[in-house]
Amino acid sequence: MQEDSTRRIYNIQSHFYDWLASRAVRRRQTNAINRMNIRPGQWILDIGIGTGLSLGLYPDKCQVVGIDLSQGMLAHARRRINHSGLNNAHLVLGDAMFMPFADACFNHIMISHVISVVSDPLRLLEHIRRVGKPGCRIVIINHFQSAYRPIAFMEKILSPICVKLGWRSDLNLYDVLRQAHLEVEFRYKLDNLDLWEIIFLRNQKPTLVRYDQLMRGLVSPGLGPKRGKTSGVSVGG
């Protein structure tokens, strides 16, 4: 997906994005941020900050930098900051695949509903590895291609239509993780029918995870195999 067309699409969507997506997006973001163990004074990078839905979810005593390609989205985020008095929030207009930040400067990185939007997910992850401190926690919230072949086939067919809306529906999680060179901590869904997954990673070379094992199911963070909303197998090798 070309970034110029992406910018145009999300500039248009900025006028109704909160109405369309706020409830579902904030639900996942709230759950993930509550698990990130953010400490006072730490710096968080939120990639694809959009209209700033997540800004008020972070602890007051950390610093949050939100980057987005869309001027329209950032205009709404800036109004949200001013209206809510979020003095710890900072906004940057920029391309996530060419981020204007120094090396190793963030403690946590959030990538919410972005990795299937950019034209080169691996380049995005390369820049995330660069700007994140060693061991930095990285959280990805996104829809990925289903492991169930009939659904995966339909997602492949529908992807050209989804691209017109600003994202692709056939991004394969296994392919992304296999080439990312990041340590996977765990992945889960909020419920069994959720189309979006939450993946926690560390900015370090993988030492424990076996990706073939990871892809067999979902794992409950820190709790081991469990039935219900977050279920599946352990990701340890």
N, C-alpha and C positions, 0 to 999 in steps of 0.2 A: 504494500500500500504506500503510495507516494505521500510524503509529508505535506506538500502543498494542498492536496485534495483533503487530507485529514484535517488540516487547519480550517479549511472552508466548512467542512461538515460540522465540526465542533463549534465553530463560531455561530452557526445557525442553531445547533442544538442547545447552546448556552441559554437561549431565551426560554426554554421549557424543560431543561435537564432536571432541575430540582423536582419539578412536578412529576416528571416521568419516572425518575430513578431513585429519588432520595431515600425512600423507605427501605428498598431492597439493598441498596449500596451501603447505607449507614448501618444496617443490621450486621453485615459481614465485617465492616470496618471496626465497629464497636467491639465485636467479639475478638478480632485479631489484635487490636491495640491493647485490650485488657490482658492479653497473654504475652505482650512484648517485654514486660519487666523494665520499663523505661525509668531511669533514675534521674534525680535533679541534676541539672547542668548538662545533660547529654544533648547531642544534636541529632535531629531526625530529618531525613530527606523523604519527602512525599512526592513521588514521581507521578505526574498526571493528576495534579491537585484539583483540576477542574474548577467547579464553583466553590470549592473550599468546604465541602460537606464534612470532611474529617477533621478540620482544624480545631474545632471545639472539643474533640474527643481526646486530645493529647493532654497529659498533665501540664499544669500551669508553669512548673519550674523547669521545663525543658525548652529548647529552642527548635522550632519547626520551620524548615525551608520547603516551600512548595514550588515545583516547577511545572510549567505547562506550555504546550505549543500554541494554544489558542488565546488570542487577546480577549475574545468575548468571554471565555470561561474565567480568565483572571480578573476581568472587570467585576464579575459577580463575586469572586472570592475576595477582592479588595473591599467591596461594600460590606461583605460579611465580617471581615476583620474590623472595620471601622464601627460597625453597628454593635458588635459584641465586645469591643475593647480587647482584642486578642493581641496583646503587646509582644508576645513571644513568637508571633507568626511573621514570616517573611516570604515574599513572592518573587519568582524569577520567570521571565519569559524566555523560553529556550527549548531546544530540541534535546530530548532525553538521550539520544544517541551521540550527542556531542556536548556533554554538560560542561558548563564553564566553572567547574569547581576544582579546588586543589586536590591532590591525592590524599587518601586516607584521612578524611575530615568528618565522617559521619559515623555515629554509633549504631543507628538503626536506619533501615531503608524500607519504605512501603511502596509497593508497586500494585496499585489497585485498578483493575480493569484497563490495563495498559499494554501488557505484553503481546496481546493479539491485535493491537492497533498499529504498532510500529511496523515499519517495512522490514526491519532486520532485528529480530529478537535477540540473536546472539551478540550483535554489536551493543545492544542495550545492556546485556548482562556483563559484557566486557567493561563498559564504563561504570557499571555498578560495582564491580570488583575493584576498579581503580579508586573511586571516590569513597568507598567504605573502608573503615579501619579494619585491620586484621581481626577476624573473629566477629565482625559486625553482623548483627542479625538482619536478615532480609526476609520480607514477607511478600508473597505474591498472592493476590486475589484475582481469579480469572476463570473464565470458561475454557475448557480444553476439549479436544476431540474425544468422543466416547470410546471406551475400549470394546464396546459391543458393536460388532461389525455392521449390522444393518443400520444402526443409528449413525455410526461413523460415515457410512456411505451417504446417508441423507445430509449430514453436515458438510460433506465435501461438495455435494450438489448445490446446497444452499449458500455456500461460502461467497460466490460472486455477488449474490444479493446482499448478504451481510456486509460485504466490503463497501457497498454503496451507502450503508448506514454508519460506516466508520470502524468496523472491526471484522475479523475473519472468524469463522466458526470451526475451522478444521485444523487449528494449531495442535500439534501432538506433544503432550507433556513429556513423554518418554524421550523424544528426540531433543527437546529443549534441555532437560536435566542431564542427559547423557553427555552433552557438549558444553555444559555450563561450568564444569570444574568447581562446583560449590558443594559444601556439605549439606545434605538434606537432613533436617531434624525430624519433621513429621509433616503429614498432609491430612486434611480432613474436610468434611462438608458439615454445614450446620444441620442438615437433615438429609435423609436418604434420597429425596427427590430433587434436591438443590442442583442446579445446572452449573454452579460455580464452586470452585475448590479454593481452599486456603492452604498455602504451602509455606512452611517455615524453613529457612536455610541459614547457613553461616558462611561468612566470607573466608573460607579456608578450603584447601583441597580435600576432596572426599576421602575419608579413611574408614568409615564404618558402613556406609550405605551400599547395598547392591540394588541397582536400578531395576533389574528384572523382578526382584522380590518386592520392591516398592510398588511396582505397577500392578501387582496382583490384587491390591486392595487398599483401603484407607486405614490410617492408624490414628488412634486417639492419643493426643499429646501427653506424654509422660505417664499414661495410665495403662499402656499395653492393650492387647486385644479386648474389645468391648462391643457389646451389642447396642444398637440404638443409633442416635444421631451421628456419632463418630465411631465407626467400627472398622475392623479389618485386622491387618497383621502388622507386626513390628517391622521397622525399616532397618534395623541393625543387620550387619553382615554376619 
